Amino acid sequence: MYFLKRVEGYAELTAPDEALDFDERLAAFESTRFTELRPGQRQVLAAYAADHRDTPDLAIEMPTGEGKTLVALMIADYALDRGYSAAYLTGTRQLAERVATEAEALGLDVVRFAGKDYGGAKLDDYHQAQVVGVMNYWVYFNASPVPKPADLVILDDAHLAEQPVSSIQTLRIPDKAGDARNLYRMICGLVIAHTDSYPGLRAMQDGTALPGTPPELLSFKDWKTLEDRTRAAIESSPFIEKKEVKYVWPIIRDRLSRCGVLIGPSGIEIRPYHPPTTLNKWYSQAKQRIYLSATLGTMDDLQRRVGGRPITRLSTVEPLQSGATGDRIFLLNPSSEDALAPQVFAWALEQSKKAGGRAAWLCSSHPEAETLEEKLVEEGMSVYRLKPGDDTQFDSWTRAADGHLVTAGRYDGLDFAGDLCKLVIIPTVPQASSEFERFVVAYLGDASFMRHRVGQRVTQALGRANREPTDRSMYLGLDPLFAQILADPTVRQSIPDGASPIVREALQIYETGWAGTQEACNEFWSQTVTTGPMIPPSGPSRRRRPGRNAGGSSTVSSADHEVTAVADLWLSDYKEAAKKAREASAMLAEAGEAEHAAFWRYVEAHAHFVGEDYVATRAALEDATRDGPRTTWFLRLRRTIADLEGQSGPADDSDRLFLVWDEWRREAGPRLQKTLSQGRVSLAGTHNQQCEGLRVLARLAGATGELPPKNEQSATDCRWTWSTTKKSERRVWEVKTVPNGTPSPLSRGDVNQLLGQIQVDTTRSPNARVLGCLLTPSTEVTPDAQEAARDKIALINHDAVLRLYDLLADRIIQYDSLCEDDSADARGTARTAVEARLPDARWLGSFLSPSHGKLLTMNDVSSLFPA
């Protein structure tokens, strides 16, 4: 075979073994804009020419601003000369237009494709390998794409491919008003009627589950039982006519048993465990796939996210130099308040005013983006919501004088260069953008690839508004979890050298509290020229050590086995699927990720079960759980075994407590004891402080506590919510204080006020069990107050609540200390030790049930706990 080569504007045939000189090829274009290759571009293209012309899957990582688009266009030009068709994929239509503009300046022929804009001659030129087809991911990867599969596929901002390729086989039913919500709650009801193994579903069904509630993974046995009824429910629902559903449903309709099913507070996902992209001919028929990004991460996780084949990273002879992208500062919320708490949110809006009224918000998920959008609108802001496959709002935002762009799961592929945007806000730590990722974070605590993704996404976010040497931008992290997560060794390992000083600076400023953070903000906005980093003094310089190797799945390559297992399961090759899942598990176990390894034994068991080899199903689960630690995931696996043997009982409600505690420990880190001390002080303080202390106590008890907005009609002082296998529980609290003197007996009027609040909350949550809790310093109750409170209210003395706080704080501190390296084994041992010192699993609902007019005291609390 011979290839085409440009010489003085003409094309001539050259032998395949002739040296490939990209400097010569660029000169042949005679472009007035691209006259020569930059050193980094030359290194990358030289490495490609020498070693990677025929590498099937090749990843090219180049720093921001170093011109990876030109590199990709030069490779695409070479592909056309080889007789290959070429598709260049981007994250948005705007970026596709930018690629087309650069190609035009180079002199390379390209055509642009968009939804309903394909043409006839354009398609023919693309199919005949005469031009490069440029389009966004959603045009190329969908249920019925118009452009045919290309021989060369360039995936710019490669991680953005994950969403479109996974959406082809993912049915998502959001808990959103209308037909979707009706179907969501109907499916929850089917599961609840079948089994009481999923304690979180009651609250999800009745709408009282808060966004942070961990999703429930239905066991493959339960799902098989419910498959036909769920299929019928979906097909009878008007929701199936939605555009995003009617194309997906025919693909997965007859493959439901091969899917994982996750039910979370924001929606239901029915999907393969990884996208089976190797079975998609728009991916698989390519002779070469090029993955481009400034932050590629590990090749193992990139393969896992895309669902493709093993990827080779291109290496240059010399390391590439970091690009010049101007000044940037990253500032973290220095308080323990949530991202949208009044002080934190006001701080963010203040910075947006200083940035000219324009900000880009990078949310983790669509529910989070919807909540933020509502809050911004309430504040009178102009909001532009970027949704998958729809760039019109982005266009509108760029043309507006000011406004807030709100995105979900988009940390890469958005460029805010120049004066377009000088403020980027990350409301929550980007550790989970889907129900599957939320499941991994909650249940597979040792799966280090998720912590690796956090560092990668933060790095990507920190590059959105810094694209050129003259850019100068501020980045805000509003989640109180940021500092702890960014200090995690696995997360830090995944942050490249170019972004590491920015993150280190953020952690140092964080330690200065609100005063230092505000000072850093004011200093940044007062400057108009490049001044270098604003890192505060940190004492004498220290000798740099080699650093710790975090290990884990970021250093083990199990993704190929994982992806192959899922693809084989999708194809009904159950024996091969089980074999590959078992091999993935073995590799992860060797890396010390016991929970993550056990998950892939679960997938192995799933494959055996669908293949009707029930002996092998039980064997896989029994082997996975043998000597396994007492963590929530291993307990769930053991219940699956019992269910297979017809011996299952209800789920253990104590799982909820340890899921909440583990989340809190991840968030607070070494500040846990300080946070607990502050909560204790609040609980002994003024009325408003006691309300805040109750919110902390709710978390200690495994519930969710919230302080209702003050403008809420008949607002209670604090609201607790939790879910059991039997019902969704809600408690509304009324706090009574005596500023001075001796408290008088609790009166009927105090009780009546709370009864009204109970009625209001019962109306809001008709399916939940709503009761009241009246917190009082009184030691006596009048007879009429006792009678009025009998069936609806728990009367609790203030000292009793303090005693409960102290006992639970003691237990979580013991648990935290015993968790040591936070491995599954350590957490399991810690749980076993602490459970022996806790009340029975259902104590919370019992203790906070109506006390029949009796005032609960310290002795009542103490009696709950083992001696």
Secondary structure, DSSP 8 states (H G I E B T S, - for coil): --EEEEETTEEEEE-TTS---HHHHHHHHT-SS--S--HHHHHHHHHHHHH-TT-SEEEEE--TTS-HHHHHHHHHHHHHHTT--EEEEESSHHHHHHHHHHHHHHT--EEE-BTTB--SHHHHHHHTTSSEEEEEHHHHSSSS-SS---SEEEESSGGGGHHHHHHTT-EEEE--TTHHHHHHHHHHHHHHHH-S--TTHHHHHHT---TTS--EE--HHHHHHHHHHHHHHHHTSGGGGSHHHHTTHHHHGGGGGGSEEEEETTEEEEE-SS--GGG-HHHHT-SEEEEEES----HHHHHHHHT-S--EE---SS--------EEEEEE--SSS-TTSHHHHHHHHHHHHHTTSEEEEEESSHHHHHHHHHHHHHTT--EEE-BTTB-HHHHHHHHSSSEEEEEES--SS---TTTT-SEEEE-S-SS-SSHHHHHHHHH-TT-HHHHHHHHHHHHHHTTTT--STT-EEEEEE--TTHHHHHTSHHHHHTS-TTTHHHHHHHHHHHTTHHHHHHHHHHHHHH--S---------SS-----------GGGSS--HHHHHHHHHHHHTT-HHHHHHHHHHHHHHHHHTT-HHHHHHHHHHHHHHHHHTT-HHHHHHHHHHHHTT--S-HHHHHHHHHHHHHTT------THHHHHHHHHHHHHHHGGGHHHHHHHHHHHHTS-HHHHHHHHHHHHHHTTSEEE---TTSTT--SEEEEEE-SS-EEEEEEEE---SSS----B-HHHHHHHHHHHHHHHHH-TTSEEEEEEEES-S-B-HHHHHHHTTTEEEEEHHHHHHHHHHHHHHHHHHHHHHTT--HHHHHHHHHHHHTTS--TTHHHHHTS--TT-EE-HHHHHHHS--
